[in-house]
């Protein structure tokens, strides 16, 4: 019996991927890393995510919007990344994404 391929996408038993897009796994991975690094507690993460989930639609898209909102809230509250910096980076991403030709990599501008 061979070992599972660690680079293969995670899949449920039905063969469908666990995540619809890579960024979803990355967002949850960031939350896990931040908890492990002590940026915030697992309890704080659960509470922030719960509050954010209740404000979103009950869909996969809504859940991952809640994940991002919870991360942003906790990073701002802890002083690691203030809300204005988060907003500036989100705006820079939107500008870069909207002006990048299809198929080209998105390159973010430098933010002050």
Residue pairs with C-beta under 8 A, 6 or more apart in sequence:
9 17
9 18
9 19
10 17
10 18
10 19
10 25
11 17
11 18
12 18
18 25
19 25
20 60
23 64
24 64
24 67
27 64
27 67
27 68
27 71
28 67
30 71
31 45
31 49
31 67
31 70
31 71
34 40
34 45
34 71
34 74
34 75
35 41
35 42
35 45
39 74
39 75
39 78
39 80
40 48
40 74
40 77
40 78
44 74
45 70
45 74
48 70
48 73
48 74
49 66
49 67
49 70
51 70
52 65
52 66
52 67
52 69
52 70
52 73
53 62
53 63
53 66
55 66
55 69
56 62
56 63
56 65
56 66
56 69
72 81
72 83
72 86
75 81
75 86
76 82
76 83
76 86
85 111
88 111
89 108
89 111
92 108
92 109
92 111
93 106
93 108
95 109
96 106
96 107
96 108
96 109
97 106
100 106
100 107
